[in-house]
Amino acid sequence: MKHPLIPFYTFGLVAVLLGGTVVASERPAVSQEAQRTLTVTGRGTEAIAATLAQVSLGVEVQGRTAQEVQQEVARRANAVLAVLRAREVSQLQTTGLSLSPNYQYTNNQRILVGYIGRNTVSFRIASDRVGPLLDAAVQAGATTIDNISFTAPEATIAAAQRTALQRATQDAQSQAQAVLSALNLQPRQVVSIQISQAAPPPKLFTVRAATMADSTPVVSGELQVEASVTLQISY
């Protein structure tokens, strides 16, 4: 027996009579409007005092024989180390030790005139104690002050990074609000977040022992901790 033709209407679901059985199939939903998003990047900074100094200094000696040079380097280096240990510096370690021939060139001929010995150490100390310590190290026998870099304790840097991130987030939100308000649009939700932060690079200060005054002035200054936050916001 043939079924009479039955008109049907679809409202997202189609029902068809087949041999007395109802078969239902879901109709594809109407595609939603593509999500609209705004991407903004905010930046934040926080200044902190550079309270720590990383110092590298050493002893350099020239002489006629390798033995006398090595002995003099050892004598001066031990005297410098005694001063550093008495001042209770931290992270004290040897960073360089060398003994090499010293040549002069005359009429295209290389002539051995002696030897050069070096012993270099590095350490950390509070930045407000650097100047007097350098003076004492030079008096003890140090002949080179290679470099000084200023930093801060890790806990201080970490706290400054959190503050910089908060400021960067607020900056990004402020930018988004300004743009959407100008267009009479309302923000809906944050779709994605990207953050970027880095430890501040150490500030460098270079001085040579031969040019130092009776009392060496050293000013550590401040470090700038920076962060950026990128927000993707739907509207």
N, CA and C of each residue as an Amber inpcrd file, in Angstrom:
protein
   705
   0.8470000  -1.1900000   0.0000000   0.0000000   0.0000000   0.0000000
   0.8810000   1.2380000   0.0000000   0.5970000   2.1250000  -0.8750000
   1.3900000   3.3370000  -0.9900000   0.9320000   4.3430000   0.0400000
   1.9150000   4.9940000   0.6420000   1.5870000   6.0450000   1.5980000
   1.2430000   7.3200000   0.8510000   0.2640000   8.0070000   1.3490000
  -0.0550000   9.2930000   0.6890000   1.0840000  10.2720000   0.8980000
   1.2000000  11.1320000  -0.0310000   2.2390000  12.1600000   0.0500000
   1.9260000  13.0970000   1.1960000   2.8390000  13.1850000   2.1550000
   2.6200000  13.9940000   3.3420000   3.5590000  15.1890000   3.3030000
   3.0120000  16.3730000   3.3060000   3.9190000  17.5530000   3.3490000
   4.5900000  17.6210000   4.7090000   5.8240000  18.0740000   4.7370000
   6.5330000  18.1950000   6.0110000   7.2960000  19.4980000   6.0500000
   7.6050000  19.9040000   7.2600000   8.3150000  21.1530000   7.4870000
   9.5450000  20.8390000   8.3140000  10.5990000  21.5310000   8.1120000
  11.8450000  21.2840000   8.8380000  12.1270000  22.4360000   9.7680000
  12.4260000  22.0820000  10.9890000  12.8320000  23.0520000  11.9980000
  14.0800000  22.5250000  12.6880000  15.1020000  22.2340000  11.9070000
  16.3300000  21.6700000  12.4490000  16.2360000  20.1630000  12.5900000
  15.0080000  19.5180000  12.4470000  14.8560000  18.0750000  12.5700000
  13.8860000  17.6150000  11.4930000  14.2320000  16.5560000  10.7500000
  13.4080000  16.0650000   9.6490000  12.8620000  14.7000000  10.0400000
  11.5640000  14.4880000   9.9370000  10.9450000  13.1890000  10.2220000
  10.3040000  12.6660000   8.9380000  10.5650000  11.4240000   8.5540000
  10.0540000  10.8260000   7.3150000   9.4410000   9.4710000   7.6620000
   8.2620000   9.1960000   7.1200000   7.6000000   7.9050000   7.3220000
   8.0870000   6.9380000   6.2600000   8.6860000   5.8550000   6.7050000
   9.1530000   4.8280000   5.7730000   8.6510000   3.4950000   6.2870000
   7.6390000   2.9550000   5.6210000   7.1240000   1.6470000   6.0010000
   6.6720000   1.6020000   7.4370000   6.0510000   2.6460000   7.8980000
   5.5380000   2.6750000   9.2500000   6.5790000   3.0160000  10.2840000
   7.8470000   3.2600000   9.8860000   8.9230000   3.5740000  10.8110000
   9.2900000   5.0390000  10.6850000   9.4900000   5.6670000  11.8190000
   9.8770000   7.0780000  11.8060000  11.3910000   7.1540000  11.9020000
  12.0460000   7.7970000  10.9450000  13.4900000   7.9800000  10.9330000
  13.7660000   9.4660000  11.1230000  14.5270000   9.7850000  12.1420000
  14.8220000  11.1910000  12.4460000  16.2920000  11.4730000  12.1610000
  16.5720000  12.5750000  11.5650000  17.9590000  12.9840000  11.3180000
  18.0900000  14.4540000  11.6570000  19.2150000  14.7920000  12.3210000
  19.4320000  16.1810000  12.7320000  19.9600000  16.9740000  11.5540000
  19.4040000  18.1000000  11.3700000  19.8240000  18.9720000  10.2740000
  20.9740000  19.8550000  10.7510000  21.9860000  20.0700000   9.9120000
  23.1150000  20.9090000  10.3310000  22.6360000  22.2640000  10.8190000
  23.1730000  22.6710000  11.9530000  22.7960000  23.9680000  12.5120000
  23.3280000  25.0990000  11.6470000  22.6390000  26.1860000  11.7270000
  23.0800000  27.3540000  10.9640000  24.4150000  27.8170000  11.5170000
  25.4220000  28.0480000  10.6800000  26.7570000  28.4410000  11.1310000
  26.6890000  29.7460000  11.9070000  27.4140000  29.7570000  13.0220000
  27.4390000  30.9520000  13.8400000  28.2850000  32.0420000  13.1820000
  28.0130000  33.2530000  13.5750000  28.7850000  34.3800000  13.0620000
  30.2290000  34.2530000  13.5170000  31.1650000  34.5010000  12.6340000
  32.5830000  34.3920000  12.9850000  32.8920000  35.2880000  14.1820000
  33.6800000  34.7450000  15.0980000  34.0140000  35.4930000  16.3100000
  34.9010000  36.6870000  15.9690000  34.5390000  37.8280000  16.5030000
  35.3080000  39.0440000  16.2830000  36.2060000  39.2740000  17.4910000
  37.4790000  39.5610000  17.2310000  38.4290000  39.7490000  18.3290000
  39.2820000  40.9800000  18.1030000  39.7490000  41.5160000  19.2090000
  40.6790000  42.6470000  19.2050000  41.9410000  42.2090000  19.9500000
  43.1130000  42.4710000  19.3700000  44.3790000  42.0900000  19.9860000
  45.1430000  43.3460000  20.4010000  45.5130000  43.4080000  21.6640000
  46.2340000  44.5670000  22.1880000  47.4320000  44.0750000  23.0000000
  48.4860000  44.8810000  23.0350000  49.6830000  44.5630000  23.8170000
  49.9740000  45.6960000  24.7860000  50.0320000  45.3580000  26.0520000
  50.3430000  46.3450000  27.0790000  51.7420000  46.1390000  27.6190000
  52.3250000  47.2050000  28.1050000  53.6860000  47.1350000  28.6400000
  53.7360000  47.7610000  30.0240000  54.5920000  47.1760000  30.8620000
  54.7480000  47.6770000  32.2150000  56.1990000  47.6230000  32.6520000
  56.6100000  48.5420000  33.5030000  57.9760000  48.5890000  34.0130000
  57.9540000  48.7980000  35.5180000  59.0400000  48.3960000  36.1550000
  59.2240000  48.6230000  37.5850000  60.7140000  48.8450000  37.8290000
  61.0440000  49.9200000  38.5160000  62.4420000  50.2380000  38.8200000
  62.8040000  49.6900000  40.1970000  63.9970000  49.0850000  40.2680000
  64.4920000  48.5730000  41.5390000  65.9380000  49.0270000  41.7260000
  66.3380000  49.1150000  42.9710000  67.7150000  49.5280000  43.2710000
  68.6820000  48.3830000  42.9630000  69.8040000  48.7210000  42.3430000
  70.8570000  47.7260000  42.0660000  71.7380000  47.6210000  43.3090000
  71.4090000  46.6820000  44.1530000  72.0700000  46.5940000  45.4640000
  73.2320000  45.6090000  45.5070000  73.4550000  44.8770000  44.4180000
  74.5490000  43.9110000  44.3690000  75.4960000  44.2430000  43.2290000
  76.7760000  44.0130000  43.4560000  77.7870000  44.2360000  42.4200000
  78.5350000  42.9330000  42.1550000  78.6730000  42.5930000  40.8830000
  79.4910000  41.4560000  40.4580000  80.7970000  42.0280000  39.9300000
  81.9000000  41.6890000  40.5900000  83.1920000  42.3150000  40.2910000
  84.1710000  41.2690000  39.7710000  84.9560000  41.6520000  38.7810000
  86.0400000  40.8200000  38.2760000  87.3230000  41.6380000  38.3140000
  88.3150000  41.1480000  39.0420000  89.6020000  41.8430000  39.1270000
  90.7200000  40.8090000  39.1760000  91.9570000  41.2710000  39.0270000
  93.0420000  40.2960000  39.0030000  94.4160000  40.9070000  39.1470000
  95.3840000  40.0320000  38.9960000  96.7960000  40.3820000  39.1080000
  97.4740000  40.0360000  37.7860000  98.2770000  40.9610000  37.2680000
  99.0740000  40.6990000  36.0680000 100.5120000  41.0930000  36.3580000
 101.4330000  40.1800000  36.0590000 102.8510000  40.3930000  36.3580000
 103.6790000  40.0300000  35.1310000 104.6890000  40.8550000  34.8420000
 105.6500000  40.5560000  33.7880000 107.0330000  40.3830000  34.4090000
 107.8080000  39.4360000  33.8730000 109.1440000  39.1870000  34.3920000
 109.9980000  38.4320000  33.3850000 111.2410000  38.1930000  33.7840000
 112.1790000  37.5770000  32.8520000 112.0070000  36.0700000  32.7620000
 111.7310000  35.4250000  33.8730000 111.5910000  33.9690000  33.8430000
 110.1810000  33.5630000  34.2580000 109.7900000  32.3920000  33.7990000
 108.4590000  31.8950000  34.1210000 108.3090000  31.6670000  35.6220000
 109.3720000  31.1810000  36.2650000 109.2760000  30.8740000  37.6870000
 109.0750000  32.1300000  38.5330000 109.8360000  33.1570000  38.2490000
 109.6980000  34.3650000  39.0560000 108.3590000  35.0460000  38.8100000
 107.8620000  34.9710000  37.5740000 106.5490000  35.5470000  37.2910000
 105.4660000  34.7840000  38.0320000 105.5290000  33.4460000  37.9750000
 104.5140000  32.6480000  38.6450000 104.5340000  32.8670000  40.1560000
 105.6850000  32.9750000  40.7160000 105.7980000  33.1970000  42.1600000
 105.2290000  34.5600000  42.5570000 105.5080000  35.5710000  41.7560000
 105.0030000  36.9030000  42.0720000 103.4810000  36.9750000  41.9060000
 102.9700000  36.3120000  40.8690000 101.5190000  36.2640000  40.6840000
 100.8640000  35.5890000  41.8810000 101.4430000  34.4750000  42.3310000
 100.8800000  33.7590000  43.4730000 100.9160000  34.6160000  44.7390000
 102.0110000  35.3320000  44.9490000 102.1350000  36.1550000  46.1470000
 101.0780000  37.2570000  46.1510000 100.9440000  37.9650000  45.0490000
  99.9800000  39.0580000  44.9780000  98.5400000  38.5450000  45.0270000
  98.2850000  37.4400000  44.3370000  96.9320000  36.8880000  44.3230000
  96.5040000  36.4530000  45.7220000  97.3970000  35.8400000  46.4570000
  97.0720000  35.4340000  47.8250000  96.7800000  36.6470000  48.7030000
  97.5140000  37.7220000  48.5000000  97.2740000  38.9370000  49.2790000
  95.9100000  39.5370000  48.9450000  95.5530000  39.5390000  47.6600000
  94.2450000  40.0550000  47.2460000  93.1280000  39.1830000  47.7930000
  93.3050000  37.8610000  47.7290000  92.2780000  36.9590000  48.2470000
  92.0770000  37.1430000  49.7460000  93.1500000  37.3950000  50.4590000
  93.0280000  37.6250000  51.8990000  92.1600000  38.8480000  52.1800000
  92.3210000  39.8930000  51.3710000  91.5040000  41.0950000  51.5370000
  90.0360000  40.7930000  51.2340000  89.8040000  40.0510000  50.1650000
  88.4320000  39.7420000  49.7760000  87.7350000  38.8780000  50.8230000
  88.4420000  37.9030000  51.3370000  87.8380000  37.0370000  52.3600000
  87.5860000  37.8140000  53.6500000  88.4740000  38.7420000  53.9710000
  88.2770000  39.5500000  55.1790000  87.0490000  40.4430000  55.0400000
  86.7290000  40.8460000  53.7990000  85.5430000  41.6780000  53.5700000
  84.2850000  40.8320000  53.3710000  84.4330000  39.5230000  53.4720000
  83.2990000  38.5870000  53.4040000  82.4920000  38.7440000  52.1150000
  83.1990000  38.7350000  50.9880000  82.4970000  38.7480000  49.7050000
  81.8730000  37.3740000  49.4820000  80.8960000  37.2930000  48.5860000
  80.2380000  36.0220000  48.2830000  80.5640000  35.5770000  46.8670000
  80.3630000  34.2740000  46.6190000  80.5820000  33.6740000  45.2990000
  81.9930000  33.9460000  44.7740000  82.9690000  33.8940000  45.6450000
  84.3720000  34.1230000  45.2540000  84.8840000  32.9060000  44.4940000
  85.4400000  33.1350000  43.3090000  85.9920000  32.0300000  42.5240000
  87.0330000  32.5410000  41.5330000  87.9460000  31.6470000  41.1880000
  88.9610000  31.9580000  40.1820000  88.3360000  31.8320000  38.8000000
  88.4960000  32.8470000  37.9780000  87.9150000  32.8260000  36.6340000
  88.9650000  32.7940000  35.5380000  90.2220000  32.9930000  35.8950000
  91.2910000  32.9420000  34.8880000  92.6510000  32.7710000  35.5300000
  93.4780000  31.9400000  34.9080000  94.8430000  31.7060000  35.3960000
  95.7050000  31.3680000  34.1930000  96.7380000  32.1760000  33.9390000
  97.5390000  31.9490000  32.7350000  98.9910000  32.3640000  32.9560000
  99.8670000  31.7350000  32.1850000 101.2900000  32.0750000  32.1260000
 101.7200000  31.8990000  30.6780000 102.1850000  32.9790000  30.0480000
 102.4940000  32.9130000  28.6230000 103.7790000  33.6640000  28.3240000
 104.5110000  33.2450000  27.2810000 105.7370000  33.9500000  26.8980000
 105.4270000  35.3380000  26.3470000 106.3580000  36.2450000  26.5480000
 106.2110000  37.6180000  26.0820000 107.2700000  37.8650000  25.0120000
 106.8110000  38.1450000  23.7920000 107.7350000  38.3250000  22.6720000
 107.7570000  39.7770000  22.2220000 108.8960000  40.1770000  21.7110000
 109.0320000  41.4400000  21.0000000 109.5300000  41.1420000  19.5970000
 109.1400000  41.9980000  18.6690000 109.5290000  41.7850000  17.2770000
 110.4850000  42.8850000  16.8410000 111.6760000  42.4620000  16.3920000
 112.7020000  43.3820000  15.9180000 113.2400000  42.8660000  14.5900000
 113.1550000  43.7210000  13.5730000 113.6280000  43.3440000  12.2320000
 112.9980000  42.0370000  11.7690000 111.6820000  41.9540000  11.9790000
 110.9170000  40.7740000  11.5850000 111.3500000  39.5000000  12.3140000
 112.0270000  39.6530000  13.4220000 112.4170000  38.4980000  14.2340000
 111.6920000  38.5370000  15.5770000 111.2000000  37.3730000  16.0120000
 110.5080000  37.2660000  17.2970000 111.5300000  36.9130000  18.3790000
 111.5930000  37.7830000  19.4000000 112.5750000  37.5960000  20.4630000
 111.8460000  37.4360000  21.7940000 112.1600000  36.3880000  22.5250000
 111.5640000  36.1540000  23.8300000 112.2010000  37.0940000  24.8490000
 111.3870000  37.9320000  25.4800000 111.9100000  38.8960000  26.4470000
 111.4540000  38.5920000  27.8690000 110.5660000  37.6010000  28.0360000
 110.1070000  37.2670000  29.3830000 108.7740000  36.5480000  29.3370000
 108.0540000  36.6890000  30.4610000 106.7610000  35.9910000  30.5900000
 105.7340000  36.9240000  31.2450000 104.4680000  36.6050000  30.9590000
 103.3490000  37.3590000  31.5410000 102.4500000  36.3690000  32.2770000
 102.1860000  36.6530000  33.5360000 101.3040000  35.7940000  34.3170000
 100.0690000  36.5540000  34.7730000  98.9350000  35.8740000  34.7940000
  97.6710000  36.5000000  35.2080000  96.9030000  35.5610000  36.1190000
  96.2030000  36.1590000  37.0570000  95.2800000  35.4300000  37.9250000
  94.0680000  36.3390000  38.1570000  92.8850000  35.8730000  37.7460000
  91.6740000  36.6870000  37.8170000  90.6310000  36.0010000  38.6780000
  89.9440000  36.7770000  39.4940000  88.8770000  36.2460000  40.3370000
  87.6260000  37.0970000  40.1630000  86.4790000  36.5120000  40.5030000
  85.2170000  37.2560000  40.5000000  84.5030000  37.0030000  41.8110000
  83.6270000  37.9220000  42.1830000  82.9000000  37.8090000  43.4420000
  81.7350000  38.7760000  43.4340000  80.8710000  38.6160000  44.4470000
  79.7460000  39.5310000  44.6450000  79.8840000  40.2310000  45.9820000
  79.3800000  41.4740000  45.9910000  79.4270000  42.2600000  47.2150000
  78.3250000  43.3100000  47.1360000  77.8860000  43.7890000  48.2750000
  76.8920000  44.8660000  48.2820000  77.4440000  46.0710000  47.5270000
  76.6260000  46.6810000  46.7070000  77.1130000  47.7440000  45.8310000
  77.6360000  48.9490000  46.6040000  77.1240000  49.1950000  47.8130000
  77.6170000  50.3480000  48.5620000  78.9720000  50.0990000  49.2200000
  79.5160000  48.8760000  49.0540000  80.8290000  48.5550000  49.6200000
  81.8970000  48.3850000  48.5460000  81.5250000  48.6130000  47.2880000
  82.4530000  48.3360000  46.1830000  83.6620000  49.2590000  46.2030000
  83.4360000  50.5630000  46.3090000  84.5360000  51.5220000  46.2190000
  85.6600000  51.2480000  47.1990000  85.3970000  51.1850000  48.5060000
  86.4640000  50.9020000  49.4720000  87.1380000  49.5520000  49.2290000
  86.3600000  48.5560000  48.7880000  86.9590000  47.2490000  48.5330000
  87.9410000  47.3000000  47.3660000  87.6010000  48.0250000  46.3190000
  88.5160000  48.1490000  45.1810000  89.8210000  48.8090000  45.6080000
  89.7160000  49.8430000  46.4160000  90.9220000  50.5100000  46.9030000
  91.8100000  49.5460000  47.6860000  91.1810000  48.7520000  48.5600000
  91.9510000  47.8100000  49.3670000  92.5700000  46.7150000  48.5100000
  91.8430000  46.2620000  47.4780000  92.3760000  45.2110000  46.6070000
  93.5740000  45.7100000  45.8160000  93.5130000  46.9390000  45.3410000
  94.6490000  47.5000000  44.6020000  95.8580000  47.6650000  45.5160000
  95.6240000  48.1080000  46.7180000  96.7320000  48.2450000  47.6660000
  97.3740000  46.8910000  47.9870000  96.5530000  45.8260000  47.9330000
  97.0680000  44.4920000  48.2300000  97.8180000  43.8790000  47.0550000
  97.6660000  44.4380000  45.8470000  98.4020000  43.8950000  44.7070000
  97.6090000  43.7160000  43.4360000  96.3170000  43.9680000  43.4480000
  95.5330000  43.8570000  42.2160000  95.9830000  44.9180000  41.2120000
  96.1120000  44.5140000  39.9580000  96.5750000  45.4430000  38.9250000
  95.5300000  45.6940000  37.8390000  94.5010000  44.8660000  37.7760000
  93.4380000  45.0700000  36.7840000  92.0800000  44.9000000  37.4500000
  91.1830000  45.8040000  37.1410000  89.7800000  45.6580000  37.5040000
  89.0360000  45.5820000  36.1870000  88.6650000  44.3850000  35.8110000
  88.1690000  44.1580000  34.4550000  86.7800000  44.7390000  34.2420000
  85.8530000  44.4550000  35.1260000  84.5250000  45.0460000  34.9830000
  83.7280000  44.8860000  36.2670000  82.7000000  45.6910000  36.3820000
  81.7500000  45.6200000  37.4850000  80.3560000  45.6870000  36.8740000
  79.4990000  44.7610000  37.2530000  78.1110000  44.8000000  36.8170000
  77.2080000  44.8080000  38.0370000  76.1170000  45.5560000  37.9410000
  75.2070000  45.7040000  39.0750000  73.9120000  44.9490000  38.8260000
  73.4080000  44.3010000  39.8640000  72.1590000  43.5610000  39.7730000
  71.4330000  43.6740000  41.1040000  70.4710000  42.7880000  41.3330000
  69.6860000  42.8030000  42.5650000  69.4080000  41.3610000  42.9730000
  69.0260000  41.1180000  44.2180000  68.6800000  39.7520000  44.6390000
  67.5450000  39.1810000  43.7930000  67.5530000  37.8590000  43.6240000
  66.5500000  37.2110000  42.7810000  65.1340000  37.4630000  43.2820000
  64.9360000  37.4580000  44.6020000  63.5920000  37.6950000  45.1450000
  63.0990000  39.0990000  44.8010000  63.9970000  40.0680000  44.8240000
  63.6240000  41.4370000  44.4790000  63.2520000  41.5530000  43.0060000
  64.0200000  40.8920000  42.1540000  63.7260000  40.9110000  40.7180000
  62.3980000  40.2260000  40.4370000  62.1400000  39.0810000  41.1000000
  60.8840000  38.3540000  40.8830000  59.6820000  39.1980000  41.2890000
  59.7830000  39.8920000  42.4150000  58.6740000  40.7520000  42.8570000
  58.4520000  41.8910000  41.8680000  59.5320000  42.4620000  41.3520000
  59.4080000  43.5430000  40.3720000  58.7950000  43.0390000  39.0710000
  59.1120000  41.8120000  38.6860000  58.5200000  41.2440000  37.4740000
  57.0130000  41.0820000  37.6260000  56.5610000  40.6620000  38.8070000
  55.1130000  40.5290000  39.0300000  54.4140000  41.8870000  38.9380000
  55.0490000  42.8970000  39.5210000  54.4700000  44.2420000  39.4430000
  54.4160000  44.7330000  38.0000000  55.4940000  44.4940000  37.2390000
  55.5310000  44.9130000  35.8360000  54.4550000  44.1900000  35.0240000
  54.2170000  42.9060000  35.3220000  53.1710000  42.1540000  34.6190000
  51.7870000  42.7310000  34.9250000  51.5420000  43.0750000  36.1840000
  50.2570000  43.6710000  36.5390000  50.0410000  44.9840000  35.7820000
  51.0710000  45.7990000  35.7190000  50.9470000  47.0730000  35.0120000
  50.7520000  46.8610000  33.5140000  51.4160000  45.8580000  32.9560000
  51.2650000  45.5640000  31.5320000  49.8530000  45.0800000  31.2340000
  49.2890000  44.2610000  32.1260000  47.9210000  43.7730000  31.9430000
  46.9270000  44.9250000  32.0040000  47.0960000  45.8090000  32.9720000
  46.2130000  46.9700000  33.0840000  46.3290000  47.8750000  31.8570000
  47.5350000  48.0100000  31.3310000  47.7490000  48.8280000  30.1370000
  47.0130000  48.2200000  28.9430000  47.1030000  46.8980000  28.7940000
  46.4150000  46.2270000  27.6830000  44.9030000  46.3750000  27.8090000
  44.3770000  46.2030000  29.0160000  42.9380000  46.3620000  29.2270000
  42.4840000  47.7920000  28.9360000  43.2780000  48.7540000  29.3380000
  42.9370000  50.1560000  29.0900000  42.8980000  50.4540000  27.5990000
  43.8670000  49.9090000  26.8590000  43.8770000  50.1130000  25.4070000
  42.6310000  49.5140000  24.7650000  42.2980000  48.2910000  25.1690000
  41.1330000  47.6240000  24.5790000  39.8570000  48.3950000  24.8730000
  39.7050000  48.8570000  26.1070000  38.5120000  49.6060000  26.4870000
  38.3800000  50.8990000  25.6940000  39.5220000  51.5700000  25.4860000
  39.4990000  52.8220000  24.7320000  39.0450000  52.5980000  23.2960000
  39.5590000  51.5420000  22.6560000  39.2090000  51.2710000  21.2610000
  37.7440000  50.8670000  21.1310000  37.3060000  49.9300000  21.9770000
  35.9370000  49.4400000  21.8670000  34.9100000  50.5190000  22.2270000
  35.2330000  51.3440000  23.2160000  34.3150000  52.4290000  23.5850000
  34.1560000  53.4220000  22.4400000  35.2540000  53.7250000  21.7420000
  35.1890000  54.6540000  20.6190000  34.3100000  54.1150000  19.4910000
  34.1940000  52.7960000  19.3990000  33.3910000  52.1590000  18.3520000
  32.0190000  51.7270000  18.8480000  31.6770000  52.1240000  20.1020000
  30.3920000  51.7420000  20.7070000  30.2110000  50.2280000  20.7530000
  31.3020000  49.5430000  21.0900000  31.2680000  48.0860000  21.2210000
  31.5750000  47.7040000  22.6650000  31.1520000  46.5090000  23.0270000
  31.3720000  46.0330000  24.3830000  32.2880000  44.7990000  24.3760000
  33.2970000  44.7520000  25.2520000  34.1270000  43.5520000  25.3330000
  33.3320000  42.3890000  25.9170000  33.6160000  41.1680000  25.4430000
  32.9000000  39.9930000  25.9380000  33.7890000  39.1640000  26.8720000
  34.8690000  38.6430000  26.3320000  35.7470000  37.8400000  27.1660000
  37.1440000  37.8100000  26.5690000  38.1220000  37.4660000  27.4220000
  39.5040000  37.3290000  26.9660000  39.6670000  35.9470000  26.3480000
  40.0690000  35.9050000  25.0870000  40.2000000  34.6460000  24.3550000
  41.5700000  34.0130000  24.5840000  42.6170000  34.8340000  24.6060000
  43.9640000  34.2990000  24.8110000  44.8330000  35.3490000  25.4930000
  45.8640000  34.8530000  26.1800000  46.7950000  35.7140000  26.9010000
  48.2200000  35.2620000  26.6050000  49.0710000  36.1990000  26.2710000
  50.4940000  35.9200000  26.0800000  51.2940000  36.9130000  26.9070000
  52.2840000  36.3930000  27.6440000  53.1140000  37.2710000  28.4590000
  54.5650000  37.1330000  28.0560000  55.3060000  38.1910000  28.2650000
  56.7390000  38.1980000  27.9700000  57.4430000  39.0070000  29.0410000
  58.4580000  38.3960000  29.6600000  59.2250000  39.1040000  30.6710000
  60.6420000  38.5440000  30.6870000  61.5670000  39.3380000  31.1630000
  62.9690000  38.9260000  31.2320000  63.6370000  39.6240000  32.3900000
  64.6590000  38.9690000  32.9310000  65.4240000  39.5980000  34.0030000
  66.1470000  40.8140000  33.4400000  66.2710000  41.8620000  34.2100000
  66.9410000  43.0630000  33.6990000  68.4050000  42.7860000  33.4190000
  68.9290000  43.3030000  32.3130000  70.3570000  43.1120000  32.0510000
  71.1940000  43.8390000  33.0810000  72.3150000  43.2670000  33.4960000
  73.1400000  43.9520000  34.4940000  73.7180000  45.2450000  33.9420000
  73.8180000  46.2480000  34.8030000  74.4410000  47.5120000  34.4240000
  75.9500000  47.3680000  34.5500000  76.6540000  47.7800000  33.5240000
  78.1090000  47.6090000  33.5050000  78.8010000  48.8990000  33.9070000
  79.8960000  48.7290000  34.6270000  80.7280000  49.8540000  35.0550000
  82.1670000  49.3920000  34.9340000  82.9560000  50.0840000  34.1490000
  84.3330000  49.6720000  33.8980000  85.3090000  50.6800000  34.4880000
  86.3500000  50.1640000  35.1480000  87.3610000  51.0410000  35.7380000
  88.6920000  50.3110000  35.7280000  89.7500000  51.0130000  35.5630000
  91.0990000  50.4500000  35.5920000  91.8190000  50.9080000  36.8470000
  92.5860000  50.0050000  37.4230000  93.2590000  50.3290000  38.6790000
  94.1770000  51.5300000  38.5420000  94.8100000  51.6750000  37.3960000
  95.7840000  52.7420000  37.2220000  95.1470000  54.1280000  37.2090000
  93.8110000  54.2010000  36.9480000  93.1570000  55.5010000  36.8380000
  92.3250000  55.8420000  38.0630000  92.3230000  54.9790000  39.0510000
  91.4710000  55.2180000  40.2020000  92.0430000  56.2970000  41.1040000
  91.1490000  57.0540000  41.7250000  91.5620000  58.0830000  42.6730000
  91.8350000  57.4460000  44.0190000  92.1850000  58.3020000  45.0120000
  92.4650000  57.7760000  46.3420000  91.2690000  57.0230000  46.9060000
  90.0860000  57.5110000  46.6530000  88.8720000  56.8290000  47.0740000
  87.9640000  56.6970000  45.8600000  87.6750000  55.4670000  45.4770000
  86.9640000  55.2370000  44.2280000  85.4650000  55.4040000  44.3960000
  84.8480000  56.3750000  43.7030000  83.3850000  56.5170000  43.7800000
  82.7130000  55.5490000  42.8160000  81.7300000  54.7960000  43.3050000
  80.9760000  53.8640000  42.4770000  79.4920000  54.0560000  42.7830000
  78.7000000  54.3660000  41.7630000  77.2650000  54.5810000  41.9280000
  76.5260000  53.4920000  41.1560000  75.7190000  52.7130000  41.8560000
  75.0630000  51.5620000  41.2270000  73.8040000  51.9430000  40.4570000
  73.0200000  52.8970000  40.9750000  71.8200000  53.3320000  40.2740000
  70.6820000  52.3230000  40.3560000  69.8120000  52.3220000  39.3260000
  68.6160000  51.4850000  39.3140000  68.6050000  50.5500000  38.1080000
  67.8020000  49.5040000  38.2310000  67.5480000  48.5730000  37.1390000
  66.0840000  48.6850000  36.7330000  65.8120000  48.5720000  35.4380000
  64.4490000  48.6130000  34.9350000  63.9920000  47.1940000  34.5890000
  62.9410000  46.7390000  35.2630000  62.3450000  45.4330000  34.9770000
  61.1510000  45.6660000  34.0670000  61.1020000  44.9700000  32.9300000
  60.0630000  45.2000000  31.9390000  59.2610000  43.9260000  31.6830000
  58.0090000  44.1020000  31.3020000  57.1390000  42.9820000  30.9470000
  56.1180000  43.4620000  29.9300000  55.6030000  42.5320000  29.1260000
  54.5370000  42.8570000  28.1820000  53.4780000  41.7610000  28.2230000
  52.2370000  42.1550000  28.0040000  51.1050000  41.2310000  28.0120000
  50.2610000  41.4960000  26.7710000  49.9880000  40.4480000  25.9970000
  49.1550000  40.5580000  24.8160000  47.8180000  39.8540000  25.0790000
  46.7370000  40.5780000  24.9350000  45.3960000  40.0420000  25.1550000
  44.6310000  40.0010000  23.8480000  43.9280000  38.9010000  23.6240000
  42.9840000  38.8080000  22.4970000  41.5900000  38.7690000  23.1110000
  40.7920000  39.7860000  22.8050000  39.4970000  39.9810000  23.4700000
  38.3860000  39.9230000  22.4190000  37.3580000  39.1230000  22.6780000
  36.2250000  39.0630000  21.7660000  35.2500000  40.1960000  22.0890000
  34.4860000  40.5970000  21.0670000  33.5170000  41.6740000  21.2550000
  32.2990000  41.4550000  20.3660000
